Amino acid sequence: MRLYDHRTGQAEEVPPGRVLRVQVLEGAGHRALVVADLLRRVGERAGREVPVACSPDLSVHDRDWTDYNIAPFELLDWDAPPPDADLYIASSTNVDADAPWMLVPHESGDWYSVMANASMDALAARLAMLEVPYRDPLELTASRFMTAAARLEAWRSLVAGWARSPGRPMDRDYARKAEAALGDDLDSPAALAVLDEIAADPDVPPGAKLETFIHLDLTLALGLVAAIGAA
């Protein structure tokens, strides 16, 4: 797996070893949590243990993030020295660390109030954050959020339809293409584009499309099977 290291200004291989210790630094934004979760999932799919620790500042811990399919992170103790990490995730460039670190800029926009007022799926916000490279600025407006929600709903509807077809093995070529994108500096937009490619490919049987979507959703965590069995 390669990630952009702001110390060197280029993509580098992540530190080797069975365990990759990640720390989300104080002041990180909501988007940084989604990226940290994606990084953890990509690493775990590659056979590594990826514990993630967070500083206990309110910008990170002011709400329950399980709705975003983010499993709880380890909460650091303010009164104890922070443990050494192999990789840091920050939302500003004010970082003093010897280890590699990633910059995930704060998202801007009115997405959270729109989501709350419209009772929208939190995973649509996760998708909207993954649709833009994590190092790029992201203005998560109501329009962008609603577009992501429509894209997610369309995928879920397709998956529910494919689930009624005969079972087939997943398409490993498409799966490898998406996984290669995620392994190359967490290129989530390219991985998401693979889902659109699979859905539009007439040569891939519905059962294989279903299995490939399920396989990739173990990493993307968008709840793509949510509509299976729904009336």
C-alpha positions in Angstrom: 0.0 0.0 0.0 1.3 3.5 -0.9 0.2 6.7 0.8 1.2 10.3 0.2 3.7 11.4 2.9 3.6 15.1 3.5 7.2 15.0 4.8 8.5 13.9 1.4 5.8 15.3 -0.9 5.3 12.0 -2.7 3.6 8.6 -2.3 5.5 6.2 -0.2 5.1 2.6 0.8 3.5 2.4 4.3 5.8 1.3 7.1 6.2 -2.5 7.0 5.2 -5.1 9.6 2.2 -7.0 10.7 0.8 -4.1 12.7 0.3 -0.6 11.3 -0.4 1.8 14.2 -2.4 4.9 13.1 -3.2 8.0 15.1 -5.8 10.7 14.2 -4.4 13.9 15.5 -6.2 16.5 17.6 -8.5 18.8 15.6 -9.1 16.3 12.8 -12.4 16.7 10.9 -15.2 14.3 10.2 -13.7 13.5 6.8 -10.5 12.4 8.5 -12.4 9.8 10.5 -13.9 8.3 7.3 -10.4 8.2 5.7 -9.0 6.6 8.8 -11.7 3.9 8.7 -11.1 3.3 5.0 -7.4 3.0 5.7 -8.0 0.5 8.5 -10.2 -1.6 6.2 -7.8 -1.6 3.3 -5.0 -2.6 5.6 -7.0 -5.4 7.2 -8.1 -6.7 3.9 -4.3 -7.0 3.1 -3.8 -9.1 6.2 -2.5 -6.4 8.6 -3.6 -5.3 12.0 -4.5 -1.6 11.9 -5.3 -0.2 15.3 -6.4 3.5 15.1 -6.2 5.9 18.0 -7.8 9.3 18.3 -7.2 12.4 20.5 -10.3 13.0 22.7 -11.1 16.4 21.4 -14.8 17.3 20.8 -14.5 17.8 17.1 -13.9 14.0 16.8 -16.1 12.6 19.6 -19.2 14.7 19.7 -21.4 12.1 18.1 -21.9 8.4 17.4 -20.0 7.5 14.3 -21.3 4.0 13.9 -24.0 5.3 11.5 -21.1 6.1 9.2 -19.9 2.5 9.5 -16.9 3.7 11.5 -16.0 1.3 14.2 -14.9 2.9 17.5 -11.3 4.0 17.6 -9.0 3.8 20.7 -9.4 7.0 22.8 -6.1 8.4 24.0 -5.7 9.6 27.5 -4.9 13.4 27.7 -2.8 12.8 30.9 -0.6 10.0 29.4 2.1 10.4 26.8 0.7 9.5 23.4 2.0 6.2 22.0 4.2 6.1 19.0 2.4 5.7 15.7 3.6 4.4 12.4 1.3 6.9 10.6 -0.5 10.1 11.5 -3.7 11.6 10.0 -4.1 15.4 10.4 -6.5 18.0 9.1 -3.9 20.8 9.2 -0.2 21.2 8.3 0.8 22.0 11.9 2.3 18.6 12.5 5.5 17.7 14.3 6.1 14.0 13.7 9.0 11.9 12.7 6.6 9.2 11.2 4.8 9.6 7.9 1.6 11.7 8.1 -1.4 12.3 5.8 -3.3 15.5 5.4 -7.1 15.2 5.1 -8.5 18.7 4.9 -11.6 19.6 6.8 -14.7 19.3 4.7 -16.8 22.5 4.3 -20.4 23.0 3.5 -23.9 22.6 5.0 -24.1 18.8 4.6 -24.7 17.9 8.2 -27.7 20.2 8.7 -29.2 19.0 5.4 -28.7 15.4 6.5 -30.2 16.0 9.9 -33.2 18.0 8.6 -34.0 15.5 5.8 -33.3 12.4 7.9 -30.9 11.2 5.3 -28.7 8.1 5.4 -25.3 8.9 7.0 -23.7 6.6 4.5 -24.6 9.0 1.8 -22.3 11.5 3.6 -19.6 8.8 3.7 -20.0 8.2 0.0 -19.8 11.9 -0.8 -16.5 12.1 1.2 -15.1 9.2 -0.7 -16.0 10.6 -4.1 -13.3 13.2 -3.8 -9.5 12.3 -3.4 -8.8 12.6 0.3 -6.1 15.2 -0.2 -8.2 17.6 -2.2 -10.5 20.3 -0.7 -14.1 19.2 -0.4 -17.1 21.4 -0.2 -19.9 19.1 0.8 -22.9 21.1 -0.2 -26.5 20.0 -0.1 -26.4 19.4 -3.9 -23.3 17.2 -3.6 -24.8 15.3 -0.7 -28.1 14.7 -2.5 -26.2 13.5 -5.6 -24.3 11.0 -3.5 -27.5 9.8 -1.9 -29.1 9.2 -5.3 -26.0 7.3 -6.4 -26.0 5.1 -3.3 -29.8 4.4 -3.7 -29.3 3.4 -7.3 -26.5 0.9 -6.4 -28.6 -0.5 -3.6 -31.6 -1.0 -5.9 -29.3 -2.8 -8.4 -27.9 -5.0 -5.7 -31.4 -5.9 -4.5 -32.3 -6.9 -8.1 -29.2 -9.0 -8.6 -29.9 -10.8 -5.4 -32.8 -12.5 -7.1 -30.6 -14.0 -9.8 -28.7 -17.3 -9.7 -25.5 -17.1 -7.7 -22.1 -16.7 -9.5 -18.6 -16.2 -8.3 -17.4 -12.6 -8.1 -15.6 -11.0 -11.0 -12.0 -11.1 -9.7 -10.6 -8.7 -12.4 -13.0 -5.9 -11.3 -12.3 -6.7 -7.7 -8.5 -6.5 -8.2 -8.9 -3.2 -10.1 -10.8 -1.6 -7.3 -8.4 -3.0 -4.7 -5.4 -1.7 -6.7 -6.9 1.8 -6.7 -7.4 1.7 -2.9 -3.9 0.5 -2.4 -2.5 3.4 -4.4 -2.9 6.3 -2.0 -6.5 5.4 -1.1 -7.9 6.3 -4.5 -11.5 5.9 -3.5 -13.0 7.8 -6.5 -11.3 5.2 -8.8 -12.6 2.3 -6.7 -16.1 3.8 -6.7 -15.9 4.1 -10.5 -15.3 0.4 -10.7 -18.7 -0.2 -9.2 -20.3 1.8 -12.0 -18.2 -0.2 -14.5 -19.4 -3.5 -13.1 -23.0 -2.4 -13.0 -22.9 -1.3 -16.7 -21.0 -4.4 -18.0 -23.4 -6.7 -19.9 -20.9 -9.5 -19.9 -20.9 -9.8 -16.1 -23.8 -12.0 -14.9 -26.0 -10.5 -12.2 -25.0 -13.0 -9.6 -21.3 -12.1 -10.2 -22.1 -8.4 -10.0 -23.8 -9.1 -6.6 -20.8 -11.0 -5.2 -18.3 -8.4 -6.4 -20.3 -5.5 -4.9 -20.6 -7.4 -1.6 -16.8 -8.1 -1.6 -15.8 -4.5 -2.3 -18.3 -3.2 0.2 -16.4 -4.9 3.0 -13.9 -2.2 2.4 -16.0 0.8 1.2 -18.6 0.2 3.9 -21.5 1.9 2.1 -24.2 -0.6 3.1 -24.8 -1.7 -0.5 -26.9 -4.7 0.6 -29.4 -2.5 2.6 -32.2 -2.9 0.1 -32.0 -6.7 -0.3 -35.4 -8.2 0.8 -37.1 -4.8 1.0 -40.6 -4.6 -0.4 
